[in-house]
């Protein structure tokens, strides 16, 4: 394809007091560059659309033409992260991070995407974490998180709490609670409250039964019109560790 699919650099630096600094830079094609991507950007009105890459090559006349088309319909996603976590007492740690995301534009594609798709612009996020461990047992953890996200057309705030508690050698409970609020440039607002609970029971050393229940209550207000919805998600399954 004569192009880069993924370029990534990640670094971690730990000080003697267990303070940890993290750095991440990641740039990748989304989706991965492939001639087959053209199969999903064909004119739906064609009497016999191509079904194989060989059909595409035959209609285009050469693979170089297809390569140019693939690069035109493929966006690049750039992500960055700088973060630090440091202990503040025997059972508590504090952390902070700055995140960056940008998804590039997609050029116009006749019939399918005549106007193209603009870039998301620069999306920034600032996160603060408070992490507790072994507060009332040998295996409990608690993560309090406050995140602020902003982009060209919106800004949002996320508050969340995640817990992991083990009871005996077999039971593990993971309750969580999230509250998210967002405002955009049109004046529209939205709110989401999402409590959840995940339970795991170890039947054998390698076999674990898992179940999770999540409830989400959302409300949006756009130009004076208020809409609300409730969503419940539940699953049960098993995991076998080899």
C-alpha positions as CSV (number, residue, x, y, z in Angstrom):
1,X,0.0,0.0,0.0
2,X,3.1,2.3,0.3
3,X,1.7,3.8,3.5
4,X,2.0,3.4,7.3
5,X,-0.8,1.5,9.0
6,X,0.4,1.9,12.7
7,X,3.1,3.9,14.3
8,X,3.2,3.8,18.1
9,X,5.5,4.8,20.9
10,X,4.9,4.0,24.5
11,X,7.2,4.8,27.5
12,X,7.0,4.2,31.3
13,X,9.3,5.7,33.9
14,X,9.1,4.6,37.5
15,X,10.8,6.4,40.4
16,X,12.1,4.8,43.6
17,X,9.0,5.9,45.5
18,X,6.8,3.9,42.9
19,X,5.7,7.1,41.2
20,X,5.0,6.2,37.6
21,X,5.0,8.4,34.5
22,X,3.4,7.2,31.3
23,X,3.6,8.5,27.7
24,X,1.9,7.3,24.6
25,X,1.8,8.4,21.0
26,X,-0.2,6.4,18.5
27,X,-1.1,7.1,14.9
28,X,-3.0,4.5,12.8
29,X,-5.1,4.1,9.7
30,X,-8.8,3.4,10.5
31,X,-9.5,0.9,9.1
32,X,-6.2,-0.7,8.2
33,X,-5.1,0.1,4.6
34,X,-6.4,-2.7,2.4
35,X,-7.6,-2.9,-1.2
36,X,-10.6,-4.8,0.1
37,X,-11.9,-1.6,1.8
38,X,-13.0,-0.4,-1.7
39,X,-15.7,-3.1,-1.6
40,X,-17.6,-1.1,1.0
41,X,-17.5,2.1,-0.9
42,X,-19.1,1.0,-4.2
43,X,-22.0,2.6,-6.0
44,X,-25.1,0.7,-4.7
45,X,-26.8,1.3,-8.0
46,X,-24.2,-0.8,-9.9
47,X,-25.9,-3.8,-11.5
48,X,-23.0,-6.1,-10.6
49,X,-20.9,-4.7,-7.8
50,X,-17.4,-6.2,-7.3
51,X,-17.3,-9.1,-4.8
52,X,-13.5,-9.7,-4.9
53,X,-10.4,-7.6,-5.0
54,X,-9.6,-9.2,-8.4
55,X,-12.9,-7.7,-9.7
56,X,-11.8,-4.3,-8.4
57,X,-8.5,-4.6,-10.2
58,X,-10.2,-5.6,-13.4
59,X,-12.5,-2.6,-13.3
60,X,-9.9,-0.1,-12.2
61,X,-7.2,-1.3,-14.7
62,X,-4.4,-1.3,-12.2
63,X,-3.7,-1.7,-8.5
64,X,-2.1,1.8,-8.3
65,X,-5.5,3.3,-9.0
66,X,-7.0,1.3,-6.2
67,X,-4.2,2.3,-3.8
68,X,-5.0,6.0,-4.4
69,X,-8.7,5.3,-3.8
70,X,-8.0,3.4,-0.6
71,X,-5.9,6.2,0.8
72,X,-8.7,8.7,-0.1
73,X,-11.3,6.8,2.0
74,X,-9.0,6.0,4.9
75,X,-8.8,8.3,7.9
76,X,-5.9,8.5,10.3
77,X,-6.5,8.5,14.0
78,X,-3.9,10.2,16.3
79,X,-3.9,9.6,20.0
80,X,-1.6,10.9,22.7
81,X,-1.4,10.5,26.5
82,X,0.8,11.9,29.3
83,X,0.0,10.7,32.8
84,X,1.4,10.2,36.3
85,X,0.4,8.1,39.3
86,X,2.0,8.6,42.7
87,X,1.4,7.2,46.2
88,X,0.1,9.5,48.8
89,X,-0.2,7.0,51.7
90,X,0.0,3.3,52.4
91,X,-3.3,2.5,50.8
92,X,-3.9,5.5,48.4
93,X,-2.6,6.7,45.1
94,X,-3.4,9.8,43.1
95,X,-3.1,10.2,39.4
96,X,-3.6,12.6,36.5
97,X,-3.5,12.4,32.8
98,X,-3.9,14.5,29.7
99,X,-5.3,12.8,26.5
100,X,-5.5,13.9,22.9
101,X,-7.4,12.4,20.0
102,X,-7.9,13.5,16.4
103,X,-9.5,11.5,13.6
104,X,-8.7,12.9,10.2
105,X,-11.0,13.7,7.3
106,X,-12.3,11.3,4.6
107,X,-12.3,12.7,1.1
108,X,-15.5,12.8,-0.9
109,X,-16.5,9.5,-2.5
110,X,-19.0,9.7,-5.4
111,X,-22.5,8.5,-4.6
112,X,-21.6,6.9,-1.2
113,X,-20.0,10.0,0.5
114,X,-20.2,12.9,-1.9
115,X,-19.5,15.5,0.8
116,X,-16.7,13.5,2.4
117,X,-16.4,13.4,6.2
118,X,-14.7,16.2,8.1
119,X,-12.1,15.7,10.8
120,X,-13.2,15.5,14.4
121,X,-10.8,18.3,15.2
122,X,-8.6,18.2,18.3
123,X,-10.3,16.4,21.2
124,X,-8.7,16.9,24.6
125,X,-9.3,15.2,27.9
126,X,-8.1,15.8,31.5
127,X,-8.5,13.1,34.0
128,X,-7.9,13.0,37.8
129,X,-7.9,9.7,39.7
130,X,-7.9,8.6,43.4
131,X,-7.1,5.0,43.9
132,X,-7.5,3.0,47.1
133,X,-6.5,-0.5,47.8
134,X,-6.8,-3.0,50.6
135,X,-9.0,-0.7,52.7
136,X,-11.1,-3.5,54.3
137,X,-9.6,-6.7,52.9
138,X,-6.5,-8.1,51.2
139,X,-8.0,-7.7,47.7
140,X,-10.3,-4.7,47.5
141,X,-9.7,-1.7,45.1
142,X,-11.5,1.6,44.7
143,X,-11.1,4.0,41.8
144,X,-12.6,7.5,41.8
145,X,-12.3,9.3,38.5
146,X,-13.1,12.8,37.3
147,X,-12.7,13.5,33.6
148,X,-13.2,16.7,31.6
149,X,-13.4,16.3,27.8
150,X,-13.6,19.1,25.2
151,X,-13.7,19.4,21.4
152,X,-14.6,21.9,18.7
153,X,-18.4,21.4,19.3
154,X,-18.8,20.1,22.8
155,X,-17.5,19.7,26.3
156,X,-18.4,17.0,28.8
157,X,-17.7,15.9,32.4
158,X,-17.6,12.3,33.7
159,X,-17.7,11.2,37.3
160,X,-17.2,7.5,38.0
161,X,-16.5,5.1,40.8
162,X,-15.3,1.5,40.3
163,X,-14.9,-1.1,43.1
164,X,-13.5,-4.6,43.2
165,X,-14.2,-6.7,46.3
166,X,-13.4,-10.4,46.9
167,X,-15.3,-12.5,49.4
168,X,-13.5,-15.7,50.1
169,X,-11.6,-17.5,47.4
170,X,-14.6,-17.9,45.0
171,X,-16.7,-14.7,44.9
172,X,-15.8,-11.4,43.3
173,X,-18.0,-8.3,43.1
174,X,-17.4,-5.2,41.0
175,X,-20.0,-2.5,41.4
176,X,-19.7,0.7,39.4
177,X,-21.4,4.1,39.0
178,X,-21.0,6.7,36.2
179,X,-22.5,10.1,35.7
180,X,-21.8,12.0,32.5
181,X,-23.1,15.4,31.4
182,X,-22.4,17.1,28.0
183,X,-23.1,20.5,26.4
184,X,-22.6,21.3,22.7
185,X,-22.3,24.4,20.6
186,X,-26.0,24.3,19.6
187,X,-27.1,24.6,23.2
188,X,-28.2,21.0,23.5
189,X,-27.5,19.2,26.7
190,X,-27.4,15.5,27.7
191,X,-27.0,13.5,30.9
192,X,-26.4,9.8,31.6
193,X,-26.5,8.0,34.9
194,X,-25.2,4.4,34.7
195,X,-24.9,2.1,37.8
196,X,-23.7,-1.5,37.2
197,X,-22.7,-4.7,39.0
198,X,-20.5,-7.5,37.8
199,X,-20.3,-10.8,39.8
200,X,-17.8,-13.6,39.3
201,X,-17.9,-17.1,40.9
202,X,-15.0,-19.5,40.6
203,X,-16.4,-23.0,40.1
204,X,-12.9,-24.5,39.7
205,X,-9.3,-23.3,39.6
206,X,-9.7,-22.5,35.8
207,X,-13.4,-22.2,35.4
208,X,-15.3,-19.0,36.4
209,X,-19.0,-18.0,35.9
210,X,-19.5,-14.3,35.2
211,X,-22.6,-12.1,35.2
212,X,-23.1,-8.4,34.7
213,X,-26.1,-6.1,35.0
214,X,-26.0,-2.4,33.8
215,X,-28.8,0.2,34.0
216,X,-28.6,3.5,32.1
217,X,-30.9,6.5,32.5
218,X,-30.3,9.2,29.9
219,X,-31.9,12.6,29.3
220,X,-31.3,15.1,26.5
221,X,-32.6,18.6,25.9
222,X,-32.3,20.1,22.4
223,X,-34.1,23.3,21.4
224,X,-36.5,22.9,24.3
225,X,-37.4,19.3,23.5
226,X,-36.7,16.9,26.4
227,X,-36.2,13.2,25.7
228,X,-35.4,10.5,28.2
229,X,-34.7,6.8,27.9
230,X,-33.9,3.8,30.1
231,X,-31.7,0.9,29.0
232,X,-30.9,-2.3,30.8
233,X,-28.1,-4.7,29.7
234,X,-27.5,-8.1,31.3
235,X,-25.4,-11.0,30.4
236,X,-24.1,-14.3,32.0
237,X,-21.3,-16.4,30.7
238,X,-18.4,-18.6,31.7
239,X,-14.6,-18.2,31.3
240,X,-12.0,-21.0,31.2
241,X,-8.4,-20.1,31.7
242,X,-5.9,-22.4,30.1
